[in-house]
């Protein structure tokens, strides 16, 4: 149903002629933000972000609305379409948010505009847009946050959730694999060895929320060959989320962790 509505909306978008000016509703502050409402500058493929705008009803009467957001790729193709319906009171304002999870790296343009309804669309405002949205690949160089960021060679795989990169022992943040003697220990360790074998290049992104580490080990998210080791262990069923640290970790809001936290 949602896919059919998206196709219908796209067709209508091509046919609706927008007048040169509107006075009923204004849209401003189109931004890409995280779950806390903070602007996001470094978006990674697979992360969930929010497209946010401020709506203002300039009329002295209630106004029904449909807030519509499009994301276009570098070729101008619509790759994402979503909408929010609601009612604005007279001279009232509201902040509208739509979640988006980019699937691949690239340059994107966000467009937002407001109609009166889906059934009988009457434009209430001109569209606003921003064309400076950059999405990097998950394994691309460059860490999130402000804690340590390092690249190095994997020198040892200790167990499923602990490896050594150069001289640094890294405990994977937010994930927990079986200990020695427990069921699944060998499988988890073998899985980590397969994704991050000795001699592989690793990108280590220290957890801003847990810079104190754990028993002398750095708590971090690790990429090998562009793959998020923390995420892959969870996805394959070789690890469980360390839920007691979901409120502390920098990465708890990222898509790979949020679905478990």
Order of alpha helices (4+ residues) and beta strands (2+ residues): alpha-beta-beta-beta-beta-beta-beta-beta-beta-beta-beta-beta-beta-alpha-beta-beta-beta-alpha-beta-alpha
